[in-house]
Amino acid sequence: MNSTTDELQTIPGVGKRTADDFRRIGIRRVQDLRNKDPEQLYARLCRRVGKPVDRCMLYVFRCAVYYATRKKPDPEKLKWWNWKDR
């Protein structure tokens, strides 16, 4: 595993495949997610792969952006399933 993979995988809920999806849309480091729009990231991934991606990925993106943007994140908000549509 290289340092890029390690860093992205420090995001709660992000494993190897999700880290690969982040890189696919130009996200290389946690810092790259700061203040990004999760919906735009999700739309970019769908365009990149040429088909709709499971909506759970949007929830992971929401969690990841929150994680990257907050200095002291709320532990409950670091669970991707807490970012589902209401």
C-alpha positions, 0 to 999 in steps of 0.5 A, spaced: 500 500 500 502 506 498 501 513 502 496 515 498 492 509 499 493 509 506 491 517 507 484 516 503 483 510 507 483 514 514 477 516 512 471 513 516 468 508 511 473 508 506 476 502 504 481 500 498 475 500 492 472 507 495 479 510 495 480 508 488 473 511 486 476 518 490 482 517 485 478 516 479 475 523 480 481 527 482 481 526 490 488 524 492 488 526 499 483 527 505 485 535 504 482 535 497 475 533 500 475 540 504 469 544 503 467 540 496 460 539 494 458 531 495 453 531 490 458 534 485 463 529 487 457 523 486 455 526 479 462 526 477 463 519 479 457 517 475 459 520 469 466 517 470 464 510 470 458 512 465 453 509 469 449 511 476 453 508 482 450 506 488 447 511 492 450 509 498 457 512 495 453 519 496 453 518 503 460 516 504 462 522 500 458 526 505 461 523 510 468 524 507 467 531 506 465 532 513 471 528 516 475 532 511 472 539 513 471 539 521 477 539 526 473 535 531 468 531 528 462 528 531 463 521 532 456 519 530 457 523 523 463 519 522 458 513 520 456 514 513 449 511 514 448 517 518 448 521 511 442 518 508 437 522 504 432 524 509 
